[in-house]
Amino acid sequence: MFDTLSDRLGSVFDKLRGKGALGPKDVDEALREVRRALLEADVALPVAKKFIEAVRERAVGHEVLKSVTPGQQVVKIVHDTLVDTLGREAAPISLATSAPVVIMMVGLQGSGKTTSTAKIARRLMQRDKQKVMMASLDVQRPAAQEQLRVLGEQVEVKTLPIVAGQQPVAIAKRAMEAARLGGFDVVMLDTAGRLHVDEALMSEMAEIRDVANPFETLLVADSLTGQDAVNVAEHFQNRIGLTGIMLTRVDGDGRGGAALSMRSVTGVPIKLLGTGEKIDELEDFDPERVAGRILGMGDVVSLVEKAAETIDAAEAEKMAAKMKKGQFDLDDMAMQLAQMSKMGGMQGVLGMMPGMGKMKKAIDGANLDDKIFLRQGAIISSMTKKERRNPKLLNASRKKRVAAGSGTTVPEINKLLKMHRQMADMMKKLGKGGKGLGGLMGGLTGAMGLGGGGMPAMGGGGMPSDPAEAEAMLKQVEGQLPPGMGLGGNSIAGGGLPGLGGPGGLPGLPGGKKKR
């Protein structure tokens, strides 16, 4: 969602970094470009003006003009101002009241309320171990109640039985009674929407609010609607009262201005991001991490969280043991590709890496479709166990058989085998204490024909160069990992990328010494 804004700001900062010293004219010119970038990204004009003034006040001061690295100082100031604009502190969904906690989902029709309700319910049940019930109050849209029931079955969350002809306020009362009698911790109310904000919609929402007394009222807003999403948020805040906002379709090509404007205009925190259509594609909104992504600093903590959610600890142990011996067969490769796919594919992973804007462009230029992982998995599945353990057995006739069985071609199989050889070589190096996650990604992207090499240094960008700050970042990352998983022994101060793994660590993300 923030790609356009990231590219524009990146070009501004590249010019600044190339100068040994900055004068007031340099700062003014850079701020004009930043202002233009914000307005092109659909940021509300008052918010853009306030943002530029806040940056200017600090950027023309002594700390930048006399700095040894003035370009980096300006980047830091813009980063800090972005964090302030987005809310400074993360504001997760709160359940700090007596059960059942009522979460009321509101928004316009088509914004993704029903799917978002199921996503949040699934997360509360699986991650927070809450007993959740969902209830659809949408009697306007055909089959809306049936849709929530089907989603409830998919995520294994209880839904309120449908009673034909019952109106929203009566359904809300029945849901509250059923939640109390059933001993539920959380009850989620999926309300109806309209194509636009009108008095009938607001009156209905106010009635439901008065009956259910929700502890959280979340506005579900489509990020692709740009400035109109901010106007919708203002209307709901003024009439109903919101406690948080969830932005959906942030994986689309929206300009990102809505996210920057909403907190400033409404005073309501953005709590969640819907990052895709799948039921597990949901992220907590953290202002500092989002600001880092916008400025190309990456988001290593979120990457570790994703890895921890998708990785099996027992498989991690096996992989670590094999890598210590320098072993890496096609079964291991299939697991790596499946894990990469679960974590959002190459683009999803690279999007969280510091300074990876140019690599993402290289992937776009190569037209790399993440479905290639599925095709490669099909090729490996069509091989015998012996062939997967020893790819040298694959002669011409065997390759034809595998191609027929997987619906692919012999050249595709040859490409896969070449990629495996390159990855196997990289794994041997990593097993002997190689380059960590940076080396793995360099080897994987190189094997895919996207250019090799390790990851760029993170000093002055995503990873702090100050040892104390770096240590704090390391502890934050380690705190996201489940028991039995740890970071590889590294120093991350001074710009190195931490290796994620080591013995018992994350498969495919092994630890190692930082390359100096």
N, C-alpha and C positions, 0 to 999 in steps of 0.2 A: 504493500500500500504506500510506503514511503519512498519508493525507488526514485521518483522524479525529484522530490525534495532532496533526497540524499545526493543525487547526481549534481544538482545545482549548487548545493552548499559545498560539496566536495571540490568542485571547480573553483569556487571562491577561496577556499582554504588552501588549495594547492598554490594559488598565486601568492598568498600571504606567506606560506612556508618558504617560498623561494627568495624572500627578501631578508637581508641581514638586519635591517632596522625598519621600524614603522613610524611614520609621521602622522599627524592629524588628518592629512589629505588621504593617506592610504586607508586609514580606518573609516573615513567618511565614504570612500568609494566602495569598500567592502560591505559596509552596512547598507548602501543602496542596493547592492546585488542581493544581499540577504533578504531585504524587504521585498524585492521583486520576486525572489524565490518563494517567500511565504505567501504572497498574494496569488501567485500562479498555482500554489498548492491548495487554494480555496480557504486559506486562513482568514477569519473575519477581520475586516480593516481595523477596528478598534484594538483587537488583540495583537495584530501585526505592529501597529504603532506603539503600543505599550511595550512589546517585546524589544523593538529596536531601541527605544529610549532607555530601557533597562540595560541593554548591552552597551550602548554608547556611553552611559554614565560611568561604567567600569572600564571600557576599552580605551577611552582617551585619558585615563589616569596614569599615574606614575608606573604602576605595576606592568603595563604593557609597553609603553614607550621606552622604558629603560631596561626591559627584559632582554636576556641573552637570546631567548627563543620567542620573539614576539608573536610569530604566527601561531605557535602552539598555545600561547597564552590566550589569544583571541578564541581559538577553538574551545579551550576550557571554559571561557566566559560564556560563549554561546551554548555550550553543553549545560552549564549550571542554570542558565536562564531558561533553556528548554525544560529542564527538570522542574523548575519553579512553575512554569506555565502548565505543565502536565499534572502538577499536584504535589511534587516533592516526595511525599510518603505514599507507599502502596496501601490501598484500602480494600482488603479482601472482604468477601461476604461475611457478615457477623451473625453468629448464632447465640450471642450472649444474652439470652432471655429464657424464660420458662417455656417448656415444650407444651404444645407444638409451636415451633417457630414458623410464622407465615411469611412466605416470599411471594410477592405479587408481581407478575410479569406484565408490563404494559408496552404499548407501541403501536405503530401503524401496521395495517395489513401488508403482508409480504416482507416484513423486516426480519422474519425468522424466529418469532417468539416461541412457537411450538417446539421446533427442533432445539432451540436454546434451553427451553425448560427441561427437556430430556437430557441434554448434555450436563446441565448443572446438577440435576437429580442424580445422574450416574456418578458424577464426581463426588458429591456429598456422601453417597452410599459407599463407594469403593475407597476413596481416600480418607474421608473423615468418619467413616463407620457409623453413619446416621441412618435411622429408619425413616425412609422418605415415602410420601404419597403425593401423586400428582392429580390435579383436577382441572378439566377443561371447562371454562365458563364461556366459550365461544359458540354461541348459538346462531351467529350471523353467517359464518362461512360453512358451506356444505362439507360434511365429513370431517370437520375440524376436531370434533370430540373423538371420532374413530381414529384419526391420525395419531392423537396423543396416546390412545389405548394401545395401538400397534407399536409405537415407540417405547411405551412402558414395558411391553413384552420383550422387546429387543434388549433393553438395558436391565431387565429384571427388576423394575421398580413398580410398585403397586399403583394402580390408577383407580379413581373413584368410578364406580359403576355408572353407566349412562342411563338417565331417565328421560325418555322422549318428552318434549314439550316443556320441560322445566326451564325457568328463566335464570339468568346469571346470579342475581342476588340470592335466590333460593338454593342454587347449586353451591354457592359460597357457604351458606349456613350449614348445608348438609355435609360439605367437606370438612368444616371445622368440627362438627359433631362426630363424624366418622374418625377423624384424626385423634380426637380425645379418647374415644372409646377403644380405638385400636392401638393406643400407646405409641403413636408416631412421633418422632422427634421434629420432623420438618414436613410442612404441607405447602406445596407449590401450586399457585393459582395461575393458570394460563388464560388470560383475558382476551376478549375480542379486539380487533383493530378496525380501522376504516382506511379508505384510500387517502384521506386527508383529515386534519384535525377539525372536529365540529362539536357543536354543543351537546348533541345526543351522546357522542362518545365520552365526553368529559363528565357528563351527568352520571352515566352508567359506571364509570371508573370511581367516581366519588362515592356512589352508593355501596359498591363492593368494598371500597376502603373502609367505610364506616362500619360495615358489618364484620369484616374479617380482621380489622385492626392489624395490618401487616407490619412486621418488624423491619423488613426490607422491601422497598418498592423499586424494582429495576426496570429502567427504560431500555428496550432492545431497539437499537438504531442501526440501520444499514449504512455502512461507511461509504458506500458508492453514491449516496445521495448528496454528499458534500455539505454545502452551507445549509440546505434545507433540514438536515439532521439536527443542526444547532437550533434552528427555529422550532422544530418539533420538541426538542428537549426543553426549551424555554416555556412553551405552552404547558407541557405536562408538569414541569416544576412549579409553575405559578398556580395551576388549578388543583393538582393532586398532591404534589410534594414527593420528590424523589430522594432515595438514599444512594442510588448508584446508577451507572450506565454500563450496558454491555454493547460493544461494537461488533457487528457481524460482517462477514465477507471481507475481512482485512487482508485476505490472500488475493483479492482482486486488484484491479488497476486504479483504484481510487487514489486521489491525490494526497490524502492524509490530513487535510486542513481541518476536517471535522474534529479529529482527535485533539489537535492543538487548540481548537477554539472552545470546545465544550466545557472543560473545567473552568476556564477563565470567564466565560459568558454566564454559565449557570451556577457555578460554585459547587457542582455535584461531581464527585470523583468517578472516573472510569474504573470499573472494577474487573471487567473480564473482556477478553477478545475471542471472537469466534474465528479460528484460523482456517476453516475449511468446512466442507459439507459432512464429513464423517463424524460420527457421534463422539469420538475421542479427541476431536480437533478443537480444543478449548485451552486457553492460557489465562493465567492471572495477569492483570495489567500492572506493570511496575514502571513508574515514570523514569527512573534512572536507566533501566535496561532499554526502554523504548528510545530514550534520547541517545543512548549509545548506538543503537541500530541506525537511527536517522543520520548520525554523523560518521557512520562507517566504522565504529569502534567495536562492533560485534556484541555478542551476548553469550559469553562462555557459561554463565550460571544457568541460563535457560537451556543451553545445549546439554549440560550435565543432567538437568532435571529430566529432559526428554529421554536421554540415554538410560537413566535410572529406572524410568517407567517402562521401558521396552526391553530391558535386558534381564535374562534369567541368571541368577547368581551361580547356580550349578554349572551352567554352560560356560560362564565366565571363568570359573575355576579350571575347567577342562581346557579351554582355549589358552589360558595363561601357561598351563603345564606344557602343552604342545609347543607353544611359541618359544618356551625356554629351550626346547630341544631343536628349535629351528624347523619344525614341521608345519606344513600348511598345504592341505590337499583341497580338492574341489568341494568336498562337503563343508569344509571351513569357509571357503569362498562363498558358497551358497548362503551360509548363515550370515556372513558379512553383508552380502547384498540385501538379504531380507531385513537385516537390522537398519541398514541405510534407508531402505524404503519406509520402514516404520517411523523413522525419525524425520520424515519429510523429503526424502530423496536428496540428491546432490545439492539442488538449489536451496532446500530447507536448511541443510547443515551449513553450507557455505554462507548463507545469509546471516548466520550467527557468529561467523568467524571475523575477527578484526581485520580490517583492511582488505576485504575480499571482493570489493566492488568490481575490480577489473576481471577477477576470475569468474564472477557471475556473468559478466558480459561475454567472456570467452565461451562459457557454457551455452548462453543464448545463441551465440554465433555458430556454435557447432550443432545447433538444433538437437541437443541431447534430451530425449524424452525419458522420464524416469520409468516408463513402461519397459525400457530396455532391461531393467532388473528382473521383471517377470519373465521376459523371453530367455534371459540367461539362466534363470532358475529352472525354466522348463527344459532347457538343454541339459543341465546337470542332472535333473530328475530322470531323463531318458537314458542315462548311462547306468551300467551295472556298478555294483559296489566296488569291484576290483578296478574298474576304469576310473571311478571317482578317487580312489586312493592312489592309483598310479596312472596318471594321464598319458604316460609314454606308450601305454597299450593301444591307444587310439590310432589305428592305422586307417588307410583310406576306406576300406569296406566298413569298419566300425563307425567311422564318421558319417557315412551315408545312412547307416541304420539309425544313428542318433538323430540325424537331421530329419528323417522320415517320422520318427517317433515324437519329435518336439515341434514339428511344423515349421522348421527353420531350414537354413541352407548350410552347406559345408563351409563356405567362407565365414559365416557367422560363428561357426564352431571354432574355426581357426583363430578368429579374433578373440574369442573367449579364452582359448588355451594360451594365447600370447599374453593376454591380460593376467591370467593366473600365474604365468611364469614371472612376470614383473612384480606382482604382489608377493609371490613366494620369496623372491629375492629380498624384497623390502622387509618381509616378516623375519627373515633370518637375521638381518641387520638389527631389527628392533629387539629380537630375542637376545641379542648380545649386548643390549644397552644402547639402542640407537637414538632416533630423533623424536620419539614421542608422537603425539597426535599430528603435529605438523608434518613429520616425515611420512606418516601413513597417508594423510590426505594428499601430500605431494605425489606419493607413489600411485595412489588410486587415480588421481586426476591425470597423471602422466600416462598410466595404463589405458585410460579412456581416450587418449589423444588430445588432452586439453592442456598439455604442457606440464612438466614436473616441477621439481624443486620443493623445498619446504615452505612453511607458512611464513608470511612476513612478520617482522618483529612487531611487538605490541607496545613498546615503550612510547610514551607521548600520545598513546591512543587508548585502546581498550584496557590494557593492563597497566596499573600504576608503576612508575619507575622507582618510587620511594619504597624502601624495604618494608617499612611498617605498614604502608597501605597495601603492598603486595601480599604481606602475610595475612592481613585482614581479609583480602579478597580470597585467598586460598582457603581460609577457615569457612568463609561463606559458601564457597563451592563444595567443600567437604561436607558441610552440614546438610547438603541436598541429597547426598548419597545414602542408600539403604545400608544396614549393617552388613559387614563382610566385603563391602566395596570401598576402595580408597584411591586416592590419587597416587600416581607414581612419584618416587622421590625426586623432586626437582627444586631448582631455584627459579621463581617466576619473576623476581625483581629484575629490572633493567631491560625488559622487553621480550623475554622468551615466552613461548606458549606452553602452558603446563601440559605434561603428558597425563592422560587420564587412564590409569590402569595400574600396571605392575602385577605381581602375583595376586590372583584373586580379584583383579580389577575388571574393567569393562572390556569385553571381547572386541578386538579390532581397534581399541583405543589404548594401546599399551603405553606404560610410562617409560621414562628413560631420562638420561642427562640432557640438559639444555645444550644445544649446539652453540658454541661460541665462535 
